[in-house]
Amino acid sequence: MRRDINWEDYLGEEVVDRRSDPVGRLECCWTDGSDQPMYLGISTEEDRHLTYVVPASMARFEERYSCVRLTLPAIKVRQAPQLECDKPIDTAFEKRLGEHFHLEVAEHPTLHAHKH
């Protein structure tokens, strides 16, 4: 993932999985203290009120198709922990994300949300 992507520029864009199947829409992103994108909040077509959180490292923006492409299957997104976009990600929630996505999680203080 390019860490210099400003995900705020792509809020509201369509999100697809690794096979190009539609997943939903990019609703928000969470950044660390140095404004580096850490996690993305994705709502699905089935329920716009649910926001699934995925690591920003598992996404890229595809200019050609004007969409966010995940390296995950849609089912993995729909099983991801959920959090409202206006809530910060704390250490406990970040640990849950690490377990779900099988990632080593660095200790971050609270991550701040940016939403559409």
ZIUR-V905823 format. One record per residue. N is the residue number from 0. RES is the residue in one small letter. PHI is phi in radians with two decimals (none if undefined). D_FIRST is the distance of its C-alpha to the first C-alpha in Angstrom with 1 decimal. Layout:
N,RES,PHI,D_FIRST
N,RES,PHI,D_FIRST
//
This chain:
0,m,none,0.0
1,r,-1.34,3.8
2,r,-1.33,6.0
3,d,-1.56,8.7
4,i,-1.19,8.5
5,n,-1.64,11.8
6,w,-1.08,11.8
7,e,-1.03,15.6
8,d,-1.16,15.9
9,y,-1.95,15.0
10,l,-1.04,17.2
11,g,1.62,19.6
12,e,-1.34,17.6
13,e,-1.17,17.9
14,v,-2.04,15.5
15,v,-2.14,15.8
16,d,-1.53,15.1
17,r,-1.13,14.1
18,r,-1.73,17.6
19,s,1.32,17.6
20,d,-1.32,20.0
21,p,-1.10,20.1
22,v,-1.98,19.1
23,g,2.90,19.9
24,r,-2.40,18.8
25,l,-1.32,16.3
26,e,-1.72,18.9
27,c,-2.85,17.4
28,c,-2.50,14.7
29,w,-2.04,15.4
30,t,-2.08,14.7
31,d,-1.51,15.9
32,g,-1.08,18.8
33,s,-1.79,17.0
34,d,1.09,15.4
35,q,-1.44,11.8
36,p,-1.18,10.3
37,m,-1.98,10.8
38,y,-2.44,12.0
39,l,-2.08,12.8
40,g,-1.82,16.4
41,i,-2.12,17.3
42,s,-1.70,21.0
43,t,-1.78,22.5
44,e,-1.12,25.2
45,e,-1.17,27.7
46,d,-2.67,27.6
47,r,-1.18,26.0
48,h,-1.47,27.2
49,l,-1.65,24.9
50,t,-2.11,21.3
51,y,-1.55,19.2
52,v,-1.83,16.5
53,v,-2.26,13.1
54,p,-1.12,10.3
55,a,-1.09,7.6
56,s,-1.16,5.2
57,m,-1.79,7.0
58,a,-2.46,6.7
59,r,-2.58,6.2
60,f,-1.66,9.4
61,e,-1.82,11.8
62,e,-1.02,14.3
63,r,-1.00,16.8
64,y,-1.86,17.3
65,s,0.88,16.6
66,c,-2.57,14.8
67,v,-1.68,11.8
68,r,-1.88,11.0
69,l,-1.66,10.4
70,t,-1.56,10.3
71,l,-1.95,13.4
72,p,-1.33,17.0
73,a,-0.96,18.6
74,i,-1.07,21.1
75,k,-1.17,18.6
76,v,-1.17,17.6
77,r,-1.23,21.3
78,q,-1.79,22.0
79,a,-1.24,19.5
80,p,-1.02,21.2
81,q,-1.98,22.2
82,l,-2.72,22.6
83,e,-1.17,24.0
84,c,-1.08,21.9
85,d,-1.56,24.4
86,k,-1.71,24.3
87,p,-1.34,22.4
88,i,-1.60,20.6
89,d,-1.69,22.8
90,t,-1.05,22.6
91,a,-1.12,24.4
92,f,-1.19,22.1
93,e,-1.10,18.9
94,k,-1.13,20.8
95,r,-1.05,21.4
96,l,-1.10,17.8
97,g,-1.05,17.2
98,e,-1.16,20.1
99,h,-1.12,19.2
100,f,-1.68,15.7
101,h,0.97,17.0
102,l,-2.10,14.8
103,e,-1.33,16.2
104,v,-1.86,16.4
105,a,-1.32,16.9
106,e,-1.30,19.9
107,h,-1.94,19.1
108,p,-1.17,22.0
109,t,-0.93,21.9
110,l,-1.65,18.8
111,h,-1.76,19.8
112,a,-1.59,19.4
113,h,-2.27,19.0
114,k,-2.30,20.4
115,h,-1.29,21.6
//
